[in-house]
C-alpha cells in the first residue's frame, strides 16, 4: 500500500479548477484558496454525516440496550462532531485572509452557484431535525431553478427530510425512560403526570423560587411540561411554548439534567448536552458566515440570487434545532433544593454495591 494511493491524492490534489485561470479570464490568485476552503468544508461535512448516520442507527434500535456500548459510542460520535464544528468555525479565519477586492476578482464567474447548494449541509440540518416548516423563507429551499438544487440532490434532500431525524429519535428514547414508574414511587398507579409526587413537589419548589418579575414562568412551566395553558394566554404566546419534544420527553430531559450526578445519567446527560453544543456551534458557524459575507459583499445579492447577508441573518435567528433542550435551564432549581428521590429509585440510578 502506497500513501498517495491509499488516500487517492491524485484525485484530491488535482481537483481544483479555478475558473479565473481558464483561457480568456484574468487569473485571480485567491480563487484557489476559495476552492480549497470549500472542498475542505465538504469533506468535513461528509464525516459529520458519517457520524450522524451511526447515531441514527443506534437510536432506531428496538429497544436500545442501555447496558451495551451503544449509547457511550453515540456520546463519543457527537463529541467528535463538536470538535469538527469547532474546527470549521476556526476555518473561517483562513477565508478571512481574502479581501473583498480579492473576492471581486472572480465572484461574478461563480454565478449562479452558491453555498446554498451544499447538499451535505442541508442533509446535516435535516438529520439533526431542522423542520422545513421552521426554516427562514422555507419556500426558497424547494426549488431547482438557477441557484437551486439539481433534481437528484433535490430528491435526496426530500427523502432525508421525510425520514425520522435524530430529534424525533431522541424524543422517543426520552419518552421510554422509566424514572416516574409507579413501582419506584410506592403507588399502585400514577395516571396524571402533574399529580405525580415528584412533579407536585418540584412544581411547588420551582414556583416558590421565582422572583416577582418571573411569576409568569409558573404558567410557562405547566404549559411546557404538562400542556396546561392559562386561559389568559394568547394563541401567539401559546405557540411559543409548544416544543419540538413531547411533554413526556421534556420531563425526562429535565429530570436527567437535575440528577445528572447519578451514574445512570452520566451518558444520557452528555448526549443531551452534546446536542445543545452542536446546535450552538452550528449557530456560531452561521454567525461567522454572516459576518464574512457582510465584509465581502456588503448588502449585495448573493451569487445564488439570495438576499445575501439578509438571508443569512434570517437563517441565523430561526435555524435552531435543540433550543427546547437548551431552554430547560429556565426551569432548573438550586441543587440543594432538589426533591429527595425514593430509595428504590436511588438504588436503580446508582452503582450496585
N, C-alpha and C positions, 0 to 999 in steps of 0.2 A: 504494500500500500504506500502510495506517494502522497505527501502532504497536499499538494495542489490538486491532485486527482480526487482525493477524499473530499475536499471542500469545494470541488467544482469551481475553482478560482478562475479558470479560463472563461467561464460563463459570467461570473460575478464581476470581475475586474474589467471585462470588455463590454459591459452592458450599459455604459454611459455614452449617450449620443447627444451632445449639446446641439440644439437646433441652430444656434447662432454661428456654429462652426461650419455649417453647410455652405456650399458654394453660393455666392451672391449675397450672403449675410456678413455683417461685421462681427467677428468673434467677441463674445462677452466673457471675460475671464471668470466671473463669479457664477456663471451658469453651471459649471462643473460642481461647485460646492452645493448649489441649489439641488441638483440631481442626486448627489451622494447623500445629502441630509435626508431627503425624502425616501430614497431607497432604504436607508438605514431605519427610518421610521417603520416602513412597511415590513422589514424583516422582524423587527421587534413586535409589531402588531401580530405577525404570524405566530410568534412564540406565545404572546398573551392568549391568542385564540386556542393554541395547543393546550395551555394550562387550564383555561376555562372549560374546554371540552372534557378534560379529565374530571373536573369538579362536577360538571353536569352528570356525567356517568355515575358518580357516587350518589348524588342526590336523587337520581332516578331509581335507585335500588329499592326493592320492596321486600322486607324492610331494610333500612340502613342499620348495619350492625355497629352499635356504639362501642363494642368491645374489640373491634378489629382495628387495623391500622388506617382504615379509610378516612375517617374524619381528621385524623392527625395529618394525613397526606394532603387533604383538602386545605387545611390551615397552611401547610407548607407551600402549596401551589399559589394560594392567594398572597402569601408573603413575598413570593417570587414576583408576582405581578406588580406588587407595590414597588419593589426595587427597580423593576423595568420602567415603571411610570416615573419614578424619581429620576432615572437616567434620561428619559425622554424630555422631562421638564428642563434638565440641565442642557440638553442638546440644543434647545432654542438659543442659548447663549452663543453657540458657534454660528448659527444662522444670522445672529445679530451683528456679526462682523461684516456682513454685507450692507452697504449703504443704500439708501433709496435710489440714488443715481446709478449705482451698480445694477440694481434690480431693473430699473427702467431700460437698461441697455438690451434686455431680452424679453421683458414682460409681455409685450404685445405678440410675440411669437408663440406664446403658450395658449392663447385664446382658441377655443372655449374650454380648454381643460382647467381643472380646479381641484384643490384639495378636497372639496366637497365630494368628489367622485372616488374617494378612497373606500372601496367596498369593505375592506377589512376593518376599518374604523367603525363603519356602520354595523358590521356584524358584532364587534365588541360591545357597542352600545346596546344592540338588540339582545345579545346573550346575557348581559348584566341585568336587563329588564327595563330599558327605557321604552316606554309605551309610545307608539307612533302618534297617538292622540294627544300626548302631552308635549310633543316637540314644538319648538318655535317654528311658526309658518309651516305647519305639518304638510300642507298640500305640496310644498316645494320639494319634498322628499320623494314624491311619487311621480317621477317624470323621466322620460327617455329622450327628450329633445336636446338641443345644444346645451351643454353644461350639465346634463343629467347623466344617467347611467346607461350602459349598454343593456339590451334586452336580457342577456344572460346574467349579468350582475344584478339587474333589477329583480329577476326571478329568484335568484339565490337569497337576496335580502328579504324578499317577501316570505320565502319559505322559512327563514330563520325567525322572522318576526311572528309567524303563525305557530311556532313551536314553543314548548314550555321553556321559559327562561329561568335563570338562576334565582331571581327574586321569587318567582312562583314556587320553585322547588324548595327554597329555603323556608317559605311560608308554610308549606306542607310539613317540612321537617320540624318546625317550631310547634305547629299545632298538635303533633302527636306526642309531645313531651308530657310525661305523666306527673308532674310535680304537684298538681292540685287534685289528684285522685282521692276519692273518699277514704280509702283504706289507710292513707297516711295521716288523715286528719280526725280519725276517731268518729266518723259519721257514716251512717248507713248509706246515705246518698247525698249528693250536692248537685242540685239541679240548676240553680240560678247562680252564675259566677259572681254577681255583685254582692250576694249574701254569703259567699264563701268566707270562712273565718279569717283567712289571710287577707282577702281584699277588703273586708269590713274594717279590719284593724289598720291596714295600710292607707286606705282612703281617709280615715279619720286623722291619722298622723300627718299625712300629706297636706290636708286642708288646714289643719291647725298650724302648720309651719309656714303658711303663705302670709306675706305681708299684706297690708291694706290695699296696696296698689296691685297685688297679684290675685285678689279674691276671685276674679273671673276665671282663673285657671282651674278652679274647682269644677266648674261646669265643663271645661275643656277635657279634664281628666275623665269624667264619666262618659263623655261623647267618644273619646278616642278608644277607651278600653272596654266600654260596655254598650256603645251605641245608644246611649241615653242623651238625647238632645233637649236642651231647655226650650220651652215654648217661645221665649223672647228672642231666640236666635234667628237671624235672617237666613234665607236659603243660601245666600252667598257665603255667609260665615260658616254655615254647616259644611259647605263644600270644602272649606279649608281644613276641616277636622277629619275628613274622610281619608284614611290612609291607604297606601298600596298593599299593606298587610292586613289580614283579618284581625279583629279584636282578640281572638284566641292566641294568634301568633304574637301580637303586640304584648299581651300579658306575659307570655313565656319569655320573650326577649327582655322585657323589663326585669323579670324575676332573675334571669341569668346575670344581668348587669348588677343587680343588687347583691346577689350572693355569689359573685364570681370567685371569691376566695376559696370556695369549696372545690376539692379536687375534681369532682364530676363536671364542674362547669368550666374548667380551665380552657379546654379545647373549644367548647361551644362559644365562650365569650370571645376568644381570639378570632374565631371565624367571623362573628358579627362585627367585631372591631376592625377586622381587615376589610370587610365590605364597605364600612364607613370611610376608611382611609383610601380605598380605591376610588370611591366617589369623590372625595376631596381632591385627590391628585388629578383626576380627570378634569375637575373644575379648574384646578391650577393651570393645567395644560391649556385649557380653553382661554383662560385669562392671559397667559403669556402669548398665545397666538393672537388674541385681540390686540394687545399692546404692540406686538410686532407688526401687524397689518396696519394699524394706525400710523406707525412710524414709517412704514414703507410706502403706502399709497394714500395716506390721509383718509378722506371720505370718498375716494373714487369707487366706482363699481368694480366688483371682483371679476376676475377673468372668466368665471363660470356664470356671469350675469346675476350674481347675488348682490345684495346691497353692501357687500364688503364688510367693513367694521360694524355697521348697523346690524347685519345678520348675526355676526359672531357675538355681539353683545346680548342679543336676544337669546341665543342658544346658551350662553354662559349663565343667564339668570334662570332659565327654565329646565335645563337638562340635568337635573339631579335625580338619581335613581333611588338612593338609600337615605333620603332626607328624613324619613319617618324613624329610621333607626338612630340617626344622629340626634333627632329631636327628642329621644327618650330622656336625655339629660334634663329636659324641662320638668320631668315627673319623678326625679330622684329625691330621696331624703337623706339626712345625715346617717352615716353608718351606725353610730351609737344608738339611733332611734329605730333601727330595723326591728320588725316584729320577730320574736323568738319562734323558731320553727319546731314542730313536734319532733321528739326524739326518734321516732320511727323514720321520719324523712331525713333527719340529720345522719342517721346510720346509712341510709341509701346514698347520700351525697358525699360522704367521707370515705376514707380508707377503712377497710375491714381489718381491725386489729384484734 
